[in-house]
Amino acid sequence: MITNKVLKKQPEHKHVQGVQSWFDPALRTLEGLLDIRKSNLRRINRDEANAAVMRDELIEMLMTEHRISAWYAGEIIASLLRAERIMMFGRFIQIIEKAGEE
């Protein structure tokens, strides 16, 4: 049996660096899901700006594509939100478009 005393805890800054290293892969995964939503909205003649992905769906996709735990995927999403890279309203997520990226 593994106890908490056996597990070595990494320093806080290393944990933050590890989470931030997943920003680009997580944003690419989110963009892929949003592209599907936008094409669905385009097909039914709706505004593509309303495309959003559910948080649980993004967590599930991060788990399957990148083989990370649900807890770590939640940490990545929370960190993206704190860094103002994504916008959450309720349980839906959208990417924040920067002014110079278009």
C-alpha positions as a printed NumPy array, in Angstrom:
array([[  0.   ,   0.   ,   0.   ],
       [  1.289,   3.451,  -0.911],
       [  0.921,   6.117,   1.731],
       [  1.295,   9.868,   1.526],
       [  4.66 ,   9.636,   3.283],
       [  6.105,   7.594,   0.423],
       [  4.99 ,   9.978,  -2.34 ],
       [  7.373,  12.857,  -2.826],
       [  5.652,  16.133,  -3.382],
       [  7.116,  18.361,  -6.06 ],
       [  7.577,  22.074,  -5.372],
       [  4.685,  24.376,  -6.245],
       [  6.52 ,  26.133,  -9.083],
       [  7.244,  22.783, -10.753],
       [  3.567,  21.853, -10.567],
       [  2.588,  25.19 , -12.132],
       [  5.158,  24.728, -14.906],
       [  3.853,  21.239, -15.579],
       [  0.273,  22.456, -15.869],
       [  1.259,  25.381, -18.091],
       [  3.166,  23.054, -20.409],
       [ -0.213,  21.534, -21.316],
       [ -1.723,  24.862, -22.469],
       [ -0.964,  24.414, -26.178],
       [ -2.11 ,  20.77 , -26.46 ],
       [ -5.275,  21.551, -24.489],
       [ -6.052,  24.605, -26.63 ],
       [ -5.514,  22.58 , -29.829],
       [ -7.934,  19.946, -28.547],
       [-10.449,  22.648, -27.631],
       [-10.066,  24.275, -31.067],
       [-10.792,  20.94 , -32.726],
       [-13.973,  20.512, -30.71 ],
       [-15.011,  24.104, -31.425],
       [-14.454,  23.597, -35.17 ],
       [-16.943,  20.734, -35.073],
       [-19.454,  22.919, -33.209],
       [-18.945,  25.78 , -35.668],
       [-19.536,  23.514, -38.668],
       [-22.728,  22.228, -37.049],
       [-23.926,  25.795, -36.481],
       [-22.957,  26.774, -40.032],
       [-24.969,  23.859, -41.409],
       [-28.158,  25.079, -39.686],
       [-27.466,  28.76 , -40.527],
       [-26.707,  29.92 , -36.985],
       [-24.056,  32.294, -35.653],
       [-20.685,  30.53 , -35.343],
       [-19.678,  32.862, -32.504],
       [-22.057,  30.914, -30.257],
       [-19.999,  27.709, -30.558],
       [-18.997,  26.361, -27.148],
       [-17.83 ,  23.065, -25.654],
       [-18.968,  21.579, -22.363],
       [-16.296,  21.322, -19.66 ],
       [-16.941,  17.608, -19.106],
       [-16.573,  16.953, -22.82 ],
       [-13.208,  18.733, -22.917],
       [-12.006,  16.806, -19.868],
       [-13.048,  13.538, -21.472],
       [-11.277,  14.429, -24.724],
       [ -8.083,  15.429, -22.878],
       [ -8.198,  12.121, -21.017],
       [ -8.568,  10.051, -24.175],
       [ -6.269,  12.021, -26.502],
       [ -3.465,  12.811, -24.078],
       [ -3.931,  10.061, -21.49 ],
       [ -3.997,  12.311, -18.457],
       [ -6.186,  11.964, -15.373],
       [ -9.499,  13.762, -14.966],
       [ -8.085,  15.686, -12.014],
       [ -5.09 ,  16.92 , -14.037],
       [ -7.35 ,  17.884, -16.957],
       [ -9.435,  19.933, -14.519],
       [ -6.257,  21.598, -13.242],
       [ -5.294,  22.52 , -16.819],
       [ -8.729,  24.001, -17.521],
       [ -8.681,  25.986, -14.27 ],
       [ -5.214,  27.299, -15.095],
       [ -6.307,  28.3  , -18.618],
       [ -9.211,  30.183, -17.058],
       [ -6.916,  31.993, -14.589],
       [ -4.556,  32.886, -17.452],
       [ -7.572,  34.307, -19.365],
       [ -6.97 ,  32.035, -22.36 ],
       [-10.509,  30.597, -22.198],
       [-13.882,  31.922, -21.121],
       [-16.33 ,  29.853, -19.1  ],
       [-19.991,  30.575, -18.665],
       [-21.655,  27.922, -16.601],
       [-20.194,  24.653, -17.801],
       [-19.504,  25.849, -21.348],
       [-16.066,  26.894, -22.599],
       [-14.969,  29.183, -25.423],
       [-11.503,  30.343, -26.473],
       [-10.803,  34.03 , -25.939],
       [ -9.691,  35.503, -29.256],
       [ -6.81 ,  37.94 , -28.904],
       [ -7.012,  41.187, -30.903],
       [ -3.897,  40.532, -33.003],
       [ -4.421,  36.81 , -33.731],
       [ -7.032,  37.073, -36.488]])
